[in-house]
Amino acid sequence: MKVIRQIGIFLVAALLACSCGVSKVKDIALTSVGIQYIVPTSARSMDAKLLLGIDNPSRSFAVQEVTGTIRYNSKEVAHFVTGPLELSAKSSQTYDFPCTITLAEGASLLDVLIIASKGNLKGLKADVDVQAALKKHGVLRAPFRFRDLDLHELSQQ
């Protein structure tokens, strides 16, 4: 009985410790968005490097993939996907995210060039899904979803 009680106390303590660490994960915030470059690779796709400011009050973790959709004035313009990246613990910094961008159905490269020629991100919104793991071996996976992000507003910060 004593062993079972000790195991129970240990499990409760471990659960409390984990929940304290995980609660900070909810406070991770995207603070800024920028584009370092965009290079067309075909008529329907481009390679780009995004600059994302991320405030991470939690522990370090690995981002396995970021996917998203970019809209201009409510019209889907493109979809993007990035590869893996390690985020530092308890930091607020800007990360380089190399990514591949594919034009959405009904969008053209000319649409992108017109948007880019405006010189700002006004009218651009994004939905972003992030797959991350808090431990190196993928234990405690955490999806993060950001909806209707105003890229112009984020680029001003």
N, C-alpha and C positions, 0 to 999 in steps of 0.2 A: 504494500500500500504506500509506503514511504517513497519508493522509487517512482510509482505512478504519479504521486503528488508533485514530486520534484520535476518530472517530465512536464506535467501540466503547467507548473510555474514557469519553467524554461520556455515553453511554447507561447505563453501569454506575454512574457518579456520580449521574446523575439518578434512576435506580431506587433507589439507596441513600437519597438525600435524600427521595424520595417515601415510601419505606417507613418512614423515621423519623417523618415527619409523620402517616402513616396509623396507625402503632401507637398513638399517643395517642388516636385516634378510638375505639379499643376501650375506653378508660378513661372515656368519657363515662358519667355516672351520673345516675339520677333520685334525688334526695335527699329530696324531700318532695312531698306531694300535698294540695291543698286545693280547696275549692269556694267561689267568691265569691258566685255566685248561680245559681239555676235558675228559669226562667220557662216555664211550659207555653205552647206555641203552638198545640197541637191535642190531641185525645184520645190520640194516639200519639207525639207529639214535643215536645221542649223545646229552648230555647236556654239555654246555660249559659256560665259563665266559670270555667275551671279555673285554679288557681294551681299551677304545677309548678316545683319547685326543681330546677335542673339544674347539675351540676358539669361544666364543659367545659374540660379541660386542653389541648384542641386549638385549631386555628384557627377563625375564625368561619365559619359556614356557614348556608345557608338550609334551613329545614324546609319542604318543600312541602305535606306532608299528614301528619296523625296519625290513624290509625283504631284502633278497639279495641272490645273486648267487656267488659262489666262483669257479674260474677256475684255473687249473694248466696247463700251457703251452697250452692254448686255449681249453682244454677239461673241460667241466663242471664236477665238483667233488661233490659239495654239495649246498644245499639251506639252508638258516637259517631264523629264525624269533625270535624277542625279544618281551618282554612285555613293559609296560609303565615305564616312567622315567621322572623326573622333572629336567630340566637344569637350572642352576643358571644364573642370569642376569649379563652382563658385566664381564664375567669370562673366564679364560682359565684353564681348569683342566681336569683330567682324570676321566672318569666315568666307573663303572662296569656295564656291560650289560649281565645279564644271558640270555642265548638263547638256542634254540633247533635247532640242525643241522640234516638234513636228507640228506642222500646220493642221488646224482643225478642218473638218469637212466644210467646204464652202468658202474657206479663207484662202487667200493667195499671198505670194511673196510681196506683191505690190501693196496689199493691205498693211503688211508689216513695215514696209519702207515708208508708207505714208504716216503711220503712227510714229515711227522713229524720227521722221523729219520734223515733227513738232518740237522735238528737243526736251520734252518732259513726259512724265508718265500719267498725265491727267486723263481720266476716263478709263484707265486700266484697273481691273480688279482680278483677284485670283482666289481660287480654292486650292488649298495645299494639304496633302496627306503625308505624314512623316512616319516611317517605321523605324523604331529605335529599340535598342536593348541596353538595359542598365548594367548588365554584366557582360564580359567579353564573350562568353559562350552562349549568349542569347537567352539567359535566364531573365525572367521578368520583362518580357517584351511590352512595349508601351506605344500604342498608336497616338499620334497627335494630329488633330484636325483643325485647320484654320479655314474659315469660310468668309467669303466676301471681303477679303483684305483689299483695302484701297491702296494700291501701290504708289500713287502720287503722294498721298499723305505720309506713307512710310518713308518715301524718298526724301522728304523735307526734314526728317528728324536727324 
